[in-house]
Structures are given as structure tokens and as C-alpha cells.
């Protein structure tokens, strides 16, 4: 087997973290964290930096330099997350490392679907419950309300001949529908919608396939909007959005459409 594998890259990351005294912990999530990784997987990892007086920006720069030593790099980017950082490194052979650099103190345990690969101070020894990432009733209502608005926007844009705007509204509404469906199924990280449902091995809601338009014309988009409204009626029940749902459904049933 070639040395340029995802497993080999992960081994390099673990070896580096273990050799650096200012790294308190290393965790990996995503498909590798769930035990479902393969050679198409990216490495989604995070390191916790000890508070030793060195600005975290210096640790981010060091992490980026070290990641560049693992293999030839095609390109990279550092995203600032308000005192934290997200490094994305794309290697010339196609492998990819996504590394979040945060103060070690942000972790009070190990999130679901993650693996602790280094844990010097024991911060990752306790499993964090999935319900910690569950949306509260207010958030669920926001998702439901915005999903219905998106369906209505899709219909309006389709009638105006703005197909791409209609498709965007429809896609946003569908993404929210996935999030609501994930929440009703109690899967970890419902905010990731379809990703979380798929990771949990669950089926899509009945009728979801019909919410994808077969073409970018008015009839196809309107048919898909009606199909999404039907799915939404089920998944938004009990979230206090009957008013907006009724208005949007009436719009979709109007002969003017």
C-alpha cells in the first residue's frame, strides 16, 4: 500500500501532536471519528492549545508549518474564528486536512462521533451527551418558520422567471427541512441536516425526492415547492408555525400560479 494514505496522514498528525508540549489534546471527528473513514475521507481534527502565555496566533502559524511538512502542499487557508482558527490544507496528492486550533479549556469532554487521539490532561475522558447540540424549541420554530418562507420565496421567484433565485430559496428551505427531520429523529448534530441523517443511517422523509426539480423551468420548480410544502407540513407540526404554513400553502394552490 502506498504511504500516501489517509491513515498515514493521520498517523503523522498524531505523531506531531504528541511531540509538541503545547498541545493538550487532539481529537478527530467526521467519518474517521465515527469509524466510517476510507481513502476518500478528509481528516477533520482539532487540537487544544495550553495557556502558556504564547498568543494562539503563533500556535496557528506553527501548526500550519508542521502540516506542510507532512506532504507536499497544493494550497492552504487559515480561517479566523474569533480567537480560534480553522486550518484547511490541501495536499498535492489530493488528501485534505481540516484542523481547528482552539484553547484547550474549551473542551469539557469528548463530543459524539469523535475520537480522542491525545489527551494529556484528561479533558476528553468524559463523553459529552448528544443533547448538548440539540436545538431548543425556539430554534426549531425559527427553522420551521424560515423553511416555509423559503418555499414561498421559491414560488414567487419562479413566477417572476428568476429560476436561479427560486432554486436557491428552494434549496435553503429543503436544508432547513432536513434539519427539522434530523431533530425529530434525535440524531447527533441536527443542525447539519442531511449530513447528520445520512451519518445516522436513516432514510429521508417521505416525499423528499420530489422536492428536487427536474428542470429549471417554472412548472418544475413549482411542483417541487408544493412537494416540499407537503413534507414541511409533517415535520413542522407542533412548532407553532401553522399561520405562515397556511398562507404559503394557499399561495401554492392559487390559480395565479
C-alpha positions as a Markdown table, in Angstrom:
| # | Residue | x | y | z |
|---|---|---|---|---|
| 1 | Unk | 0.0 | 0.0 | 0.0 |
| 2 | Unk | 1.2 | 3.5 | -0.8 |
| 3 | Unk | 2.5 | 5.6 | 2.1 |
| 4 | Unk | 0.3 | 8.4 | 0.8 |
| 5 | Unk | -2.9 | 7.3 | 2.5 |
| 6 | Unk | -5.3 | 9.0 | 4.8 |
| 7 | Unk | -4.3 | 6.7 | 7.6 |
| 8 | Unk | -0.6 | 7.6 | 7.1 |
| 9 | Unk | -1.5 | 11.3 | 7.2 |
| 10 | Unk | -3.5 | 10.8 | 10.4 |
| 11 | Unk | -0.5 | 9.0 | 11.9 |
| 12 | Unk | 1.7 | 12.0 | 11.1 |
| 13 | Unk | -0.8 | 14.3 | 12.7 |
| 14 | Unk | -0.9 | 12.2 | 15.9 |
| 15 | Unk | 2.9 | 11.9 | 16.0 |
| 16 | Unk | 3.4 | 15.6 | 15.6 |
| 17 | Unk | 0.8 | 16.4 | 18.3 |
| 18 | Unk | 2.4 | 14.0 | 20.7 |
| 19 | Unk | 5.8 | 15.6 | 20.2 |
| 20 | Unk | 4.6 | 19.2 | 20.9 |
| 21 | Unk | 4.3 | 20.1 | 24.5 |
| 22 | Unk | 1.8 | 23.0 | 24.0 |
| 23 | Unk | -0.8 | 20.7 | 22.6 |
| 24 | Unk | -3.0 | 19.3 | 25.4 |
| 25 | Unk | -5.4 | 17.2 | 23.3 |
| 26 | Unk | -6.1 | 16.0 | 19.8 |
| 27 | Unk | -9.5 | 14.8 | 18.6 |
| 28 | Unk | -10.7 | 13.6 | 15.2 |
| 29 | Unk | -14.3 | 13.8 | 14.0 |
| 30 | Unk | -16.2 | 13.3 | 10.8 |
| 31 | Unk | -16.2 | 9.9 | 9.1 |
| 32 | Unk | -12.9 | 8.9 | 10.8 |
| 33 | Unk | -14.3 | 9.8 | 14.2 |
| 34 | Unk | -17.4 | 7.7 | 13.5 |
| 35 | Unk | -15.3 | 4.7 | 12.4 |
| 36 | Unk | -16.6 | 5.0 | 8.8 |
| 37 | Unk | -13.5 | 6.5 | 7.2 |
| 38 | Unk | -12.0 | 5.4 | 3.9 |
| 39 | Unk | -9.4 | 6.7 | 1.4 |
| 40 | Unk | -11.9 | 9.4 | 0.3 |
| 41 | Unk | -12.1 | 10.8 | 3.8 |
| 42 | Unk | -10.8 | 14.2 | 4.8 |
| 43 | Unk | -9.3 | 14.5 | 8.2 |
| 44 | Unk | -11.5 | 16.6 | 10.4 |
| 45 | Unk | -9.5 | 17.2 | 13.6 |
| 46 | Unk | -9.0 | 19.7 | 16.4 |
| 47 | Unk | -6.2 | 20.5 | 18.8 |
| 48 | Unk | -6.4 | 22.2 | 22.2 |
| 49 | Unk | -3.6 | 24.6 | 23.0 |
| 50 | Unk | -2.4 | 25.1 | 26.5 |
| 51 | Unk | -2.5 | 28.6 | 28.0 |
| 52 | Unk | 1.3 | 29.3 | 28.4 |
| 53 | Unk | 1.3 | 32.9 | 27.5 |
| 54 | Unk | 2.0 | 32.4 | 23.9 |
| 55 | Unk | -0.6 | 34.1 | 21.6 |
| 56 | Unk | -2.7 | 31.5 | 19.8 |
| 57 | Unk | -1.9 | 33.1 | 16.5 |
| 58 | Unk | 1.7 | 31.9 | 17.0 |
| 59 | Unk | 0.4 | 28.3 | 17.6 |
| 60 | Unk | -1.7 | 28.5 | 14.5 |
| 61 | Unk | 1.3 | 29.5 | 12.4 |
| 62 | Unk | 3.3 | 26.7 | 13.9 |
| 63 | Unk | 0.5 | 24.2 | 13.2 |
| 64 | Unk | 0.3 | 25.3 | 9.6 |
| 65 | Unk | 4.1 | 25.0 | 9.1 |
| 66 | Unk | 4.1 | 21.5 | 10.6 |
| 67 | Unk | 1.1 | 20.4 | 8.5 |
| 68 | Unk | 3.2 | 21.5 | 5.5 |
| 69 | Unk | 5.9 | 19.0 | 6.5 |
| 70 | Unk | 3.6 | 16.0 | 6.3 |
| 71 | Unk | 3.5 | 16.0 | 2.5 |
| 72 | Unk | 3.7 | 18.4 | -0.5 |
| 73 | Unk | 1.0 | 21.1 | -0.2 |
| 74 | Unk | -1.1 | 22.3 | -3.1 |
| 75 | Unk | -2.7 | 25.1 | -1.1 |
| 76 | Unk | -4.0 | 26.1 | 2.3 |
| 77 | Unk | -6.1 | 28.7 | 4.1 |
| 78 | Unk | -6.5 | 29.9 | 7.6 |
| 79 | Unk | -10.0 | 31.0 | 8.7 |
| 80 | Unk | -10.2 | 33.2 | 11.8 |
| 81 | Unk | -12.9 | 32.1 | 14.2 |
| 82 | Unk | -12.7 | 34.9 | 16.8 |
| 83 | Unk | -9.8 | 33.8 | 18.9 |
| 84 | Unk | -9.7 | 30.4 | 17.3 |
| 85 | Unk | -8.7 | 29.2 | 13.9 |
| 86 | Unk | -9.6 | 26.7 | 11.2 |
| 87 | Unk | -6.7 | 25.5 | 9.0 |
| 88 | Unk | -7.6 | 23.7 | 5.7 |
| 89 | Unk | -4.6 | 22.1 | 4.0 |
| 90 | Unk | -5.0 | 20.5 | 0.6 |
| 91 | Unk | -2.1 | 18.2 | -0.3 |
| 92 | Unk | -0.8 | 17.7 | -3.8 |
| 93 | Unk | -1.9 | 14.1 | -3.8 |
| 94 | Unk | -5.5 | 15.0 | -3.0 |
| 95 | Unk | -5.6 | 14.3 | 0.7 |
| 96 | Unk | -7.1 | 17.1 | 2.9 |
| 97 | Unk | -6.6 | 18.1 | 6.5 |
| 98 | Unk | -9.1 | 20.3 | 8.3 |
| 99 | Unk | -7.6 | 21.3 | 11.7 |
| 100 | Unk | -9.3 | 23.6 | 14.2 |
| 101 | Unk | -7.0 | 25.2 | 16.7 |
| 102 | Unk | -8.6 | 26.3 | 20.0 |
| 103 | Unk | -7.7 | 26.9 | 23.6 |
| 104 | Unk | -7.6 | 23.6 | 25.4 |
| 105 | Unk | -10.0 | 24.9 | 28.0 |
| 106 | Unk | -12.9 | 25.0 | 25.5 |
| 107 | Unk | -13.3 | 21.2 | 25.8 |
| 108 | Unk | -15.1 | 19.8 | 28.8 |
| 109 | Unk | -15.4 | 16.3 | 27.3 |
| 110 | Unk | -15.4 | 14.4 | 24.0 |
| 111 | Unk | -18.2 | 15.2 | 21.6 |
| 112 | Unk | -20.3 | 12.4 | 20.0 |
| 113 | Unk | -18.8 | 10.7 | 16.9 |
| 114 | Unk | -15.3 | 11.9 | 17.8 |
| 115 | Unk | -12.2 | 10.0 | 18.9 |
| 116 | Unk | -9.6 | 11.3 | 21.4 |
| 117 | Unk | -6.1 | 10.6 | 19.9 |
| 118 | Unk | -4.2 | 12.6 | 22.6 |
| 119 | Unk | -5.5 | 13.7 | 26.0 |
| 120 | Unk | -2.7 | 14.8 | 28.3 |
| 121 | Unk | -4.9 | 16.5 | 31.0 |
| 122 | Unk | -7.9 | 14.2 | 30.7 |
| 123 | Unk | -10.2 | 16.8 | 29.2 |
| 124 | Unk | -11.6 | 14.3 | 26.7 |
| 125 | Unk | -12.1 | 11.5 | 29.2 |
| 126 | Unk | -15.8 | 12.3 | 29.7 |
| 127 | Unk | -18.3 | 11.7 | 26.8 |
| 128 | Unk | -20.5 | 14.7 | 26.1 |
| 129 | Unk | -24.2 | 13.9 | 25.5 |
| 130 | Unk | -25.6 | 14.5 | 22.0 |
| 131 | Unk | -28.5 | 16.5 | 23.5 |
| 132 | Unk | -26.0 | 19.3 | 24.2 |
| 133 | Unk | -26.2 | 20.1 | 20.4 |
| 134 | Unk | -30.0 | 19.6 | 20.3 |
| 135 | Unk | -32.0 | 22.7 | 19.2 |
| 136 | Unk | -34.3 | 24.3 | 21.7 |
| 137 | Unk | -38.0 | 24.9 | 20.9 |
| 138 | Unk | -37.3 | 28.5 | 19.9 |
| 139 | Unk | -34.6 | 27.4 | 17.4 |
| 140 | Unk | -36.9 | 24.7 | 16.0 |
| 141 | Unk | -39.6 | 27.3 | 15.4 |
| 142 | Unk | -37.1 | 29.5 | 13.7 |
| 143 | Unk | -36.1 | 26.7 | 11.4 |
| 144 | Unk | -39.7 | 25.8 | 10.6 |
| 145 | Unk | -40.8 | 29.4 | 10.0 |
| 146 | Unk | -37.8 | 30.2 | 7.7 |
| 147 | Unk | -38.4 | 26.9 | 5.8 |
| 148 | Unk | -41.9 | 28.0 | 5.0 |
| 149 | Unk | -40.8 | 31.4 | 4.0 |
| 150 | Unk | -38.2 | 29.8 | 1.7 |
| 151 | Unk | -40.9 | 27.7 | 0.0 |
| 152 | Unk | -43.0 | 30.9 | -0.6 |
| 153 | Unk | -40.0 | 32.7 | -1.9 |
| 154 | Unk | -39.2 | 29.9 | -4.3 |
| 155 | Unk | -42.7 | 30.1 | -5.7 |
| 156 | Unk | -42.6 | 33.9 | -6.1 |
| 157 | Unk | -39.2 | 33.8 | -7.9 |
| 158 | Unk | -40.4 | 31.1 | -10.2 |
| 159 | Unk | -43.4 | 33.1 | -11.2 |
| 160 | Unk | -41.1 | 36.0 | -12.0 |
| 161 | Unk | -38.9 | 33.9 | -14.1 |
| 162 | Unk | -36.0 | 34.1 | -11.7 |
| 163 | Unk | -35.1 | 30.4 | -11.9 |
| 164 | Unk | -31.8 | 30.5 | -10.1 |
| 165 | Unk | -33.2 | 32.6 | -7.2 |
| 166 | Unk | -36.1 | 30.2 | -7.0 |
| 167 | Unk | -33.7 | 27.3 | -6.8 |
| 168 | Unk | -31.7 | 28.9 | -4.1 |
| 169 | Unk | -34.8 | 29.6 | -2.0 |
| 170 | Unk | -36.0 | 26.0 | -2.5 |
| 171 | Unk | -32.6 | 24.6 | -1.6 |
| 172 | Unk | -32.4 | 26.7 | 1.6 |
| 173 | Unk | -35.9 | 25.6 | 2.6 |
| 174 | Unk | -35.0 | 22.0 | 1.9 |
| 175 | Unk | -31.9 | 22.2 | 4.0 |
| 176 | Unk | -33.9 | 23.5 | 6.9 |
| 177 | Unk | -36.4 | 20.7 | 6.4 |
| 178 | Unk | -33.5 | 18.2 | 6.7 |
| 179 | Unk | -32.5 | 19.9 | 10.0 |
| 180 | Unk | -36.0 | 19.6 | 11.3 |
| 181 | Unk | -36.2 | 16.0 | 10.3 |
| 182 | Unk | -32.9 | 15.3 | 12.0 |
| 183 | Unk | -34.1 | 16.9 | 15.2 |
| 184 | Unk | -37.3 | 14.8 | 15.2 |
| 185 | Unk | -35.2 | 11.7 | 14.8 |
| 186 | Unk | -32.9 | 12.7 | 17.7 |
| 187 | Unk | -29.7 | 12.3 | 15.7 |
| 188 | Unk | -26.5 | 14.0 | 16.8 |
| 189 | Unk | -25.8 | 17.5 | 15.4 |
| 190 | Unk | -29.2 | 18.1 | 13.7 |
| 191 | Unk | -28.0 | 21.5 | 12.5 |
| 192 | Unk | -26.0 | 19.6 | 9.8 |
| 193 | Unk | -29.3 | 18.3 | 8.4 |
| 194 | Unk | -28.9 | 15.7 | 5.6 |
| 195 | Unk | -25.3 | 15.0 | 6.7 |
| 196 | Unk | -26.4 | 14.0 | 10.2 |
| 197 | Unk | -29.3 | 12.0 | 8.9 |
| 198 | Unk | -27.1 | 10.1 | 6.5 |
| 199 | Unk | -24.5 | 9.5 | 9.1 |
| 200 | Unk | -27.1 | 8.0 | 11.3 |
| 201 | Unk | -28.1 | 5.6 | 8.6 |
| 202 | Unk | -31.7 | 7.0 | 8.5 |
| 203 | Unk | -34.0 | 7.4 | 5.5 |
| 204 | Unk | -35.1 | 10.7 | 4.1 |
| 205 | Unk | -38.6 | 11.9 | 4.9 |
| 206 | Unk | -41.3 | 10.5 | 2.6 |
| 207 | Unk | -41.6 | 12.7 | -0.5 |
| 208 | Unk | -38.3 | 14.4 | -0.2 |
| 209 | Unk | -37.1 | 13.2 | -3.6 |
| 210 | Unk | -39.9 | 15.1 | -5.3 |
| 211 | Unk | -38.6 | 18.3 | -3.8 |
| 212 | Unk | -35.7 | 18.4 | -6.3 |
| 213 | Unk | -36.9 | 20.0 | -9.5 |
| 214 | Unk | -36.2 | 18.0 | -12.7 |
| 215 | Unk | -35.6 | 21.3 | -14.6 |
| 216 | Unk | -35.1 | 25.0 | -14.1 |
| 217 | Unk | -38.4 | 26.0 | -15.5 |
| 218 | Unk | -41.5 | 27.4 | -13.7 |
| 219 | Unk | -43.6 | 24.2 | -13.7 |
| 220 | Unk | -40.8 | 22.0 | -12.4 |
| 221 | Unk | -39.9 | 24.4 | -9.6 |
| 222 | Unk | -43.5 | 25.0 | -8.5 |
| 223 | Unk | -44.1 | 21.2 | -8.4 |
| 224 | Unk | -41.0 | 20.8 | -6.2 |
| 225 | Unk | -42.2 | 23.7 | -4.0 |
| 226 | Unk | -45.5 | 22.0 | -3.5 |
| 227 | Unk | -43.8 | 18.7 | -2.7 |
| 228 | Unk | -41.6 | 20.4 | -0.1 |
| 229 | Unk | -44.6 | 22.1 | 1.4 |
| 230 | Unk | -46.2 | 18.6 | 1.9 |
| 231 | Unk | -43.0 | 17.4 | 3.6 |
| 232 | Unk | -42.9 | 20.5 | 5.7 |
| 233 | Unk | -46.5 | 20.2 | 6.9 |
| 234 | Unk | -45.5 | 16.9 | 8.6 |
| 235 | Unk | -42.1 | 17.9 | 10.1 |
| 236 | Unk | -43.2 | 21.4 | 11.3 |
| 237 | Unk | -46.3 | 20.1 | 13.1 |
| 238 | Unk | -46.2 | 21.3 | 16.7 |
| 239 | Unk | -43.6 | 24.1 | 16.2 |
| 240 | Unk | -46.2 | 26.9 | 16.2 |
| 241 | Unk | -46.0 | 27.9 | 12.6 |
| 242 | Unk | -49.4 | 27.0 | 11.4 |
| 243 | Unk | -50.2 | 30.6 | 10.4 |
| 244 | Unk | -47.3 | 31.0 | 7.9 |
| 245 | Unk | -47.8 | 27.4 | 6.7 |
| 246 | Unk | -51.4 | 28.1 | 5.8 |
| 247 | Unk | -50.6 | 31.3 | 3.9 |
| 248 | Unk | -47.8 | 29.7 | 1.9 |
| 249 | Unk | -49.9 | 26.6 | 1.1 |
| 250 | Unk | -52.7 | 28.9 | -0.1 |
| 251 | Unk | -50.2 | 30.8 | -2.3 |
| 252 | Unk | -49.1 | 27.5 | -3.9 |
| 253 | Unk | -52.7 | 26.4 | -4.5 |
| 254 | Unk | -53.6 | 29.7 | -6.1 |
| 255 | Unk | -54.7 | 29.6 | -9.8 |
| 256 | Unk | -52.4 | 32.5 | -10.4 |
| 257 | Unk | -49.5 | 30.1 | -10.1 |
